[in-house]
Amino acid sequence: MAIWLKRGAAAEEKAASDRKVRDIVEAALGDIEKRGDAAVRDMSIKFDGWDREDYRLSQSEIDAAVDSLSTQERKDIEFAQAQVKNFAQIQRASMTDVEVETMPGVVLGHKNLPIQNAGCYVPGGKYPLLASAHMSVITAKVAGVPRVITCAPPFQGKPARAIVAAQALAGADAIYALGGIQAIGAMAIGTQTIDPVDILVGPGNAFVAEAKRQLFGRVGIDLFAGPTETLIIADEIGCDPEMAATDILGQVEHGPDSPGVLLTNSEAFARATMKEIERLLEILPTADHARKAWETFGEVIVAESYEEMVRIADDIASEHVQVMTQDPDYFLKNMTNYGALFLGNRTNVSFGDKVIGTNHTLPTKKSARYTGGLWVGKFLKTCTYQRVTSDDASALIGEYCSRLCALEGFAGHGEQANIRVRRFGNRDVPYAGQAVPSELTKA
């Protein structure tokens, strides 16, 4: 049976925090609904200390941000974007349109159609997370979305030049310097100056995630991408305490509400990793955020076997799962609930976050039980169609349909089938269960 050497915050504490966020977001979205741009401006000033005449960046501002990049910075961004685009194109190629004759005279098919308007959120209030621009904008464009707009908060009192440049290089059609609830609300609800989108994508803090949750249905969303979650699965053969500690702290620095969990089959390894975490927290430049997250949400679990580790990991359903064990493929073969797997000690979550090519917008808060992360398919609608090409097929399907409609008591549905049996099968069938009017028997 597994033992917990360290537990995170209680569920009750998390629920209380969620309620506060929910109430704030609900009021803010209602204000945007009523007042549009004025509400967005008030919130931008209140939360970000940021005001300007037009939150959409001009082309000259965008060009200036791109031009501000050093040669190496631009090469690095372009390298990362090339990896993301390449994998997105591979994913898109795997999704094919279908048309097949399922029986003589009956043709069924589906088409993968791009969503027409996408809103991409790029977090950047604390750190300028330009990688989120690659993950969302490029993926949408590979899917064929014709209008892609982006929002990112100001960084240190002005548009974050690296984020702006990344958004532009990724192909964004309009770039706004807006953050938080006001950005999500403006894109989904629309204002006097911002046309609404059809889908919202991108990670963010608890307020961004809650805003997306409340707007779901009015618009589509990619997934519930709240505070970053990391699960390290490790043993003494596949990893060492310093590497495990580094990989936990490398993710919980996102913010004080980011859970980091160590799952191992060795208590000695677990205790050595906890000791190493404390050592690294003394020297890590982002220790203020990382320490709060580790102390409040960090967990250390010691299991008896790989099988038990899989059961616990699937219950946690973490956003990121980094596997550094003697046999990482065991977890690839047996785990079912995760946002993304990082297999072996040569890779890590940071590779996926920044550059390797898989998408870093991933499910959190156990939503990995029912969805994967952002990918090109999130920007596509798989829409079906049908065609009946012969009289015999129409009459045959009609006879089955008529009888099934009668079982359900749907007379009008049944008559849709019956009229085709009469017209194309040249057979008399009752009209809605009654005698057939003479005019309906005429072809």
C-alpha positions as CSV (number, residue, x, y, z in Angstrom):
1,M,0.0,0.0,0.0
2,A,1.3,3.5,-0.9
3,I,2.4,6.0,1.7
4,W,2.3,9.8,1.5
5,L,5.5,11.4,2.9
6,K,4.0,14.8,2.0
7,R,0.5,15.8,1.1
8,G,-0.8,18.9,-0.7
9,A,-3.6,21.2,0.3
10,A,-6.9,19.7,1.3
11,A,-9.7,19.5,-1.1
12,E,-11.8,21.8,1.0
13,E,-9.2,24.5,0.8
14,K,-9.0,24.2,-2.9
15,A,-12.8,24.3,-3.2
16,A,-13.0,27.5,-1.2
17,S,-10.4,29.1,-3.4
18,D,-12.3,28.0,-6.5
19,R,-15.5,29.6,-5.3
20,K,-13.8,32.9,-4.8
21,V,-12.4,32.8,-8.4
22,R,-15.8,31.7,-9.8
23,D,-17.6,34.7,-8.2
24,I,-15.1,37.2,-9.4
25,V,-15.1,35.8,-13.0
26,E,-18.9,35.7,-13.2
27,A,-19.2,39.4,-12.2
28,A,-16.5,40.4,-14.6
29,L,-18.0,38.6,-17.6
30,G,-21.4,40.1,-16.8
31,D,-19.8,43.5,-16.8
32,I,-18.2,42.9,-20.2
33,E,-21.6,41.7,-21.6
34,K,-23.2,45.0,-20.5
35,R,-20.5,47.6,-21.1
36,G,-18.2,46.1,-23.7
37,D,-15.0,48.1,-24.3
38,A,-15.6,50.3,-21.2
39,A,-15.6,47.2,-18.9
40,V,-12.5,45.8,-20.6
41,R,-10.7,49.1,-20.1
42,D,-11.6,49.3,-16.5
43,M,-10.5,45.8,-15.8
44,S,-7.2,46.3,-17.7
45,I,-6.5,49.4,-15.6
46,K,-7.5,47.7,-12.3
47,F,-5.7,44.3,-12.8
48,D,-2.8,45.2,-15.0
49,G,-2.3,49.0,-14.6
50,W,-2.6,49.2,-18.3
51,D,-4.5,51.7,-20.5
52,R,-4.2,52.8,-24.0
53,E,-6.5,54.2,-26.7
54,D,-6.7,51.0,-28.7
55,Y,-5.6,47.6,-27.2
56,R,-5.0,46.2,-30.7
57,L,-1.4,46.7,-31.6
58,S,-0.7,48.6,-34.8
59,Q,1.4,47.1,-37.6
60,S,4.3,49.5,-36.8
61,E,4.2,48.2,-33.1
62,I,4.3,44.6,-34.3
63,D,7.1,45.3,-36.8
64,A,9.1,47.0,-34.0
65,A,8.7,44.0,-31.8
66,V,9.9,41.7,-34.5
67,D,12.8,44.0,-35.4
68,S,13.8,44.2,-31.7
69,L,14.8,40.5,-31.7
70,S,18.5,39.7,-32.0
71,T,19.6,37.4,-34.7
72,Q,19.9,34.5,-32.3
73,E,16.5,35.2,-30.6
74,R,14.8,35.2,-34.0
75,K,16.5,31.9,-35.0
76,D,15.5,30.3,-31.7
77,I,11.8,31.3,-32.1
78,E,11.8,30.2,-35.7
79,F,13.3,26.9,-34.7
80,A,10.7,26.3,-32.1
81,Q,7.9,27.3,-34.4
82,A,9.2,25.0,-37.1
83,Q,9.0,22.0,-34.7
84,V,5.5,22.9,-33.7
85,K,4.3,23.4,-37.3
86,N,5.9,20.2,-38.5
87,F,4.2,18.1,-35.9
88,A,0.9,19.9,-36.4
89,Q,1.1,19.2,-40.1
90,I,1.7,15.5,-39.4
91,Q,-1.4,15.5,-37.2
92,R,-3.4,17.3,-39.8
93,A,-2.4,14.7,-42.5
94,S,-3.6,11.9,-40.2
95,M,-7.2,13.3,-40.4
96,T,-8.6,12.5,-43.7
97,D,-12.0,13.2,-45.3
98,V,-14.1,10.1,-45.9
99,E,-16.6,9.2,-48.5
100,V,-17.8,5.6,-48.9
101,E,-20.7,3.7,-50.5
102,T,-21.8,1.7,-47.5
103,M,-24.4,-0.3,-49.5
104,P,-25.6,0.0,-53.1
105,G,-26.9,3.5,-53.6
106,V,-26.0,4.9,-50.1
107,V,-23.0,7.2,-49.9
108,L,-21.8,8.5,-46.5
109,G,-18.9,10.8,-45.8
110,H,-17.4,13.3,-43.5
111,K,-15.4,16.5,-44.0
112,N,-12.9,18.0,-41.5
113,L,-13.8,21.7,-41.6
114,P,-11.8,24.4,-39.9
115,I,-13.4,26.7,-37.3
116,Q,-13.7,30.2,-38.8
117,N,-12.6,32.3,-35.9
118,A,-10.1,31.4,-33.1
119,G,-9.0,33.4,-30.1
120,C,-5.6,32.5,-28.6
121,Y,-4.6,33.5,-25.1
122,V,-0.9,33.8,-24.4
123,P,-0.1,34.2,-20.7
124,G,2.6,36.6,-19.8
125,G,1.9,38.7,-16.7
126,K,4.6,37.1,-14.6
127,Y,6.8,35.6,-17.3
128,P,6.5,36.4,-21.1
129,L,5.5,32.9,-22.2
130,L,6.0,33.3,-25.9
131,A,5.8,29.5,-26.5
132,S,2.1,29.6,-26.1
133,A,1.9,31.7,-29.2
134,H,3.5,28.9,-31.2
135,M,1.3,26.3,-29.7
136,S,-2.0,28.0,-30.4
137,V,-1.6,30.3,-33.5
138,I,0.5,27.9,-35.6
139,T,-1.7,25.0,-34.8
140,A,-4.8,27.0,-35.7
141,K,-3.3,28.1,-39.0
142,V,-2.2,24.6,-39.9
143,A,-5.8,23.5,-39.4
144,G,-6.9,26.3,-41.8
145,V,-8.6,28.8,-39.5
146,P,-8.9,32.0,-41.5
147,R,-9.1,34.4,-38.6
148,V,-6.8,34.0,-35.6
149,I,-6.6,36.7,-33.0
150,T,-4.4,36.8,-29.9
151,C,-4.4,38.4,-26.5
152,A,-1.4,38.6,-24.1
153,P,-1.1,40.8,-21.0
154,P,1.4,43.7,-20.8
155,F,4.8,42.8,-19.3
156,Q,6.4,45.4,-17.1
157,G,4.1,48.1,-18.3
158,K,4.2,47.5,-22.1
159,P,3.5,44.9,-24.7
160,A,5.8,41.9,-24.2
161,R,8.1,42.3,-27.3
162,A,9.0,38.6,-27.4
163,I,5.4,37.5,-27.2
164,V,4.3,40.1,-29.8
165,A,7.1,38.9,-32.2
166,A,6.2,35.3,-31.7
167,Q,2.5,35.9,-32.3
168,A,3.4,37.8,-35.5
169,L,5.8,35.2,-36.8
170,A,3.3,32.5,-36.0
171,G,0.7,34.2,-38.3
172,A,-1.8,36.0,-36.0
173,D,-4.2,38.2,-37.9
174,A,-4.7,40.6,-35.0
175,I,-2.7,41.1,-31.8
176,Y,-4.2,42.7,-28.6
177,A,-2.3,43.7,-25.5
178,L,-4.9,42.4,-23.0
179,G,-4.7,39.9,-20.2
180,G,-6.8,37.9,-17.8
181,I,-10.6,37.8,-17.6
182,Q,-10.9,40.9,-19.7
183,A,-9.1,39.3,-22.6
184,I,-11.0,36.1,-22.5
185,G,-14.3,37.9,-22.1
186,A,-13.6,40.3,-24.9
187,M,-12.7,37.5,-27.4
188,A,-15.7,35.3,-26.5
189,I,-18.4,37.9,-25.9
190,G,-17.2,40.6,-28.3
191,T,-17.1,44.3,-27.8
192,Q,-17.6,47.4,-29.8
193,T,-14.1,47.0,-31.2
194,I,-13.4,43.2,-31.0
195,D,-15.5,40.8,-33.0
196,P,-16.2,37.6,-31.1
197,V,-14.5,34.3,-31.9
198,D,-15.9,30.8,-32.2
199,I,-13.3,29.0,-30.0
200,L,-10.9,30.0,-27.2
201,V,-7.6,28.3,-26.7
202,G,-4.5,28.7,-24.6
203,P,-3.4,28.2,-21.0
204,G,-3.6,30.7,-18.2
205,N,-4.1,31.2,-14.5
206,A,-7.1,30.2,-12.4
207,F,-9.1,33.3,-13.5
208,V,-8.4,32.6,-17.2
209,A,-9.4,28.9,-16.8
210,E,-12.6,29.8,-14.9
211,A,-13.5,32.4,-17.5
212,K,-13.2,29.8,-20.3
213,R,-15.2,27.3,-18.2
214,Q,-18.1,29.8,-17.8
215,L,-18.0,30.8,-21.5
216,F,-18.0,27.2,-22.7
217,G,-21.1,26.6,-24.8
218,R,-21.2,30.2,-25.9
219,V,-17.9,29.4,-27.6
220,G,-15.9,26.3,-27.9
221,I,-12.8,25.9,-25.7
222,D,-9.7,23.7,-26.1
223,L,-9.8,22.3,-22.5
224,F,-9.5,23.4,-18.9
225,A,-5.9,24.6,-18.7
226,G,-5.4,25.9,-15.2
227,P,-2.3,26.1,-13.1
228,T,0.5,23.9,-14.2
229,E,0.6,20.4,-12.8
230,T,3.7,18.0,-12.8
231,L,4.0,14.4,-11.8
232,I,7.4,12.9,-11.7
233,I,7.4,9.1,-11.7
234,A,10.9,7.9,-10.9
235,D,13.0,5.1,-9.4
236,E,16.6,4.8,-8.3
237,I,17.7,3.2,-11.6
238,G,16.1,5.6,-14.1
239,C,16.8,8.8,-12.2
240,D,18.7,10.5,-9.3
241,P,17.4,12.8,-6.6
242,E,19.0,15.9,-8.0
243,M,17.3,15.4,-11.4
244,A,13.9,14.6,-9.9
245,A,14.1,17.7,-7.6
246,T,15.2,19.9,-10.5
247,D,12.3,18.7,-12.7
248,I,9.8,19.3,-10.0
249,L,11.0,22.8,-9.2
250,G,11.4,23.6,-12.9
251,Q,7.6,23.4,-13.2
252,V,6.2,24.7,-9.9
253,E,8.0,28.0,-10.5
254,H,5.0,28.8,-12.7
255,G,3.2,30.0,-9.7
256,P,2.3,29.4,-6.0
257,D,-0.7,27.3,-7.0
258,S,1.2,24.8,-9.3
259,P,1.2,21.2,-7.9
260,G,4.3,19.2,-8.1
261,V,4.2,15.5,-7.2
262,L,6.9,12.8,-6.8
263,L,5.7,9.2,-7.2
264,T,8.4,6.5,-6.6
265,N,8.8,3.0,-5.3
266,S,11.7,3.8,-3.0
267,E,11.3,5.7,0.3
268,A,15.1,6.3,0.4
269,F,14.9,7.9,-3.0
270,A,11.8,10.0,-2.0
271,R,13.5,11.4,1.1
272,A,16.7,12.1,-0.8
273,T,14.7,14.0,-3.4
274,M,12.9,16.1,-0.7
275,K,16.2,17.0,0.8
276,E,17.5,18.0,-2.7
277,I,14.5,20.2,-3.2
278,E,15.2,22.1,-0.1
279,R,18.8,22.6,-1.2
280,L,17.8,23.9,-4.6
281,L,15.2,26.2,-3.1
282,E,18.1,28.1,-1.5
283,I,19.7,28.9,-4.9
284,L,16.9,28.9,-7.4
285,P,16.2,32.5,-8.7
286,T,12.5,31.8,-8.8
287,A,12.4,30.2,-5.4
288,D,9.7,32.6,-4.1
289,H,7.1,31.1,-6.4
290,A,8.4,27.6,-6.3
291,R,8.6,27.3,-2.5
292,K,5.0,28.4,-2.0
293,A,3.8,25.9,-4.6
294,W,5.9,23.1,-3.2
295,E,5.0,23.8,0.5
296,T,1.2,24.1,-0.3
297,F,0.6,21.7,-3.2
298,G,3.7,19.4,-3.3
299,E,3.2,15.7,-2.7
300,V,5.6,12.8,-2.2
301,I,4.1,9.3,-2.6
302,V,5.9,5.9,-2.2
303,A,4.3,3.0,-3.9
304,E,5.1,-0.7,-3.7
305,S,5.2,-1.6,-7.4
306,Y,4.9,-0.3,-10.9
307,E,1.3,-1.5,-11.0
308,E,0.4,0.6,-8.0
309,M,2.3,3.5,-9.4
310,V,0.1,3.3,-12.5
311,R,-3.1,3.2,-10.5
312,I,-2.1,6.3,-8.5
313,A,-0.8,8.2,-11.6
314,D,-4.1,7.5,-13.4
315,D,-6.1,8.7,-10.4
316,I,-4.0,11.9,-10.3
317,A,-4.5,12.4,-14.1
318,S,-1.7,15.0,-14.2
319,E,-1.1,17.5,-16.9
320,H,2.5,16.6,-17.3
321,V,3.9,13.1,-16.4
322,Q,7.6,12.7,-16.5
323,V,8.7,9.1,-16.3
324,M,12.3,8.4,-15.3
325,T,12.3,4.7,-14.4
326,Q,14.1,1.6,-15.4
327,D,11.3,0.8,-17.8
328,P,9.5,4.0,-19.0
329,D,7.7,2.1,-21.7
330,Y,5.7,0.2,-19.0
331,F,4.0,3.5,-18.2
332,L,3.4,4.3,-21.9
333,K,1.7,0.9,-22.3
334,N,-0.3,1.0,-19.2
335,M,-1.2,4.6,-18.2
336,T,-4.5,6.0,-19.6
337,N,-4.9,9.4,-17.8
338,Y,-2.4,12.1,-18.6
339,G,-2.0,15.3,-20.6
340,A,1.4,14.4,-22.0
341,L,4.1,11.8,-21.2
342,F,7.8,12.6,-21.1
343,L,9.7,9.3,-21.3
344,G,13.2,8.7,-19.9
345,N,15.6,11.1,-18.3
346,R,16.9,12.5,-21.6
347,T,13.7,14.5,-22.1
348,N,11.7,16.7,-19.7
349,V,8.6,18.8,-19.4
350,S,10.5,22.0,-20.4
351,F,11.4,20.5,-23.8
352,G,7.7,20.0,-24.4
353,D,6.8,23.5,-23.0
354,K,9.2,25.3,-25.3
355,V,10.5,23.7,-28.3
356,I,10.3,19.9,-29.1
357,G,7.1,20.2,-31.2
358,T,4.3,18.6,-29.1
359,N,1.7,21.1,-27.8
360,H,2.1,22.4,-24.3
361,T,-1.5,23.4,-23.8
362,L,-2.7,20.4,-21.8
363,P,-5.6,19.3,-19.5
364,T,-5.5,20.0,-15.8
365,K,-7.7,19.4,-12.7
366,K,-8.2,15.7,-13.7
367,S,-9.7,16.6,-17.1
368,A,-7.0,14.3,-18.6
369,R,-9.6,11.6,-17.8
370,Y,-11.6,12.6,-20.8
371,T,-9.5,14.8,-23.1
372,G,-6.0,15.2,-24.4
373,G,-4.2,18.5,-25.1
374,L,-4.5,21.1,-27.7
375,W,-3.8,19.8,-31.2
376,V,-4.8,20.6,-34.8
377,G,-8.0,18.6,-34.4
378,K,-9.3,21.0,-31.8
379,F,-9.6,23.6,-34.6
380,L,-11.5,21.2,-36.9
381,K,-15.2,20.1,-37.0
382,T,-15.8,16.7,-38.4
383,C,-19.1,17.1,-40.2
384,T,-21.0,14.2,-41.8
385,Y,-23.0,14.1,-45.0
386,Q,-25.1,11.6,-46.9
387,R,-26.3,11.0,-50.4
388,V,-28.7,8.4,-51.8
389,T,-28.1,7.7,-55.4
390,S,-30.8,5.2,-56.5
391,D,-34.5,4.8,-56.2
392,D,-34.2,1.3,-54.8
393,A,-31.8,2.4,-52.0
394,S,-34.1,5.3,-51.0
395,A,-37.2,2.9,-50.9
396,L,-35.3,0.3,-48.9
397,I,-33.9,2.7,-46.3
398,G,-37.3,4.3,-46.2
399,E,-39.1,1.0,-45.3
400,Y,-36.7,0.4,-42.3
401,C,-36.9,4.1,-41.3
402,S,-40.8,4.1,-41.4
403,R,-41.0,1.0,-39.1
404,L,-38.5,2.4,-36.6
405,C,-40.3,5.8,-36.5
406,A,-43.5,3.9,-35.7
407,L,-41.8,2.2,-32.8
408,E,-41.1,5.7,-31.4
409,G,-44.4,7.2,-32.3
410,F,-43.0,9.9,-34.6
411,A,-45.6,10.1,-37.4
412,G,-44.0,13.1,-39.1
413,H,-40.6,11.4,-39.2
414,G,-42.3,8.3,-40.5
415,E,-44.0,10.2,-43.3
416,Q,-40.6,11.6,-44.4
417,A,-39.7,7.9,-45.1
418,N,-43.1,6.9,-46.4
419,I,-43.3,9.5,-49.1
420,R,-40.0,8.2,-50.5
421,V,-41.2,4.7,-50.4
422,R,-44.2,5.7,-52.5
423,R,-42.3,7.9,-54.9
424,F,-39.2,5.8,-55.4
425,G,-40.4,2.3,-54.6
426,N,-43.8,2.7,-56.3
427,R,-45.5,1.1,-53.3
428,D,-48.5,2.2,-51.3
429,V,-47.8,2.8,-47.6
430,P,-50.2,4.3,-45.1
431,Y,-50.0,8.1,-44.6
432,A,-49.1,8.7,-40.9
433,G,-50.9,5.4,-40.1
434,Q,-54.1,6.4,-41.9
435,A,-55.4,5.8,-45.4
436,V,-53.2,7.3,-48.0
437,P,-54.6,10.5,-49.6
438,S,-54.9,10.0,-53.3
439,E,-52.8,13.0,-54.2
440,L,-49.8,11.5,-52.3
441,T,-49.9,8.3,-54.3
442,K,-49.1,10.2,-57.5
443,A,-45.4,10.1,-58.5
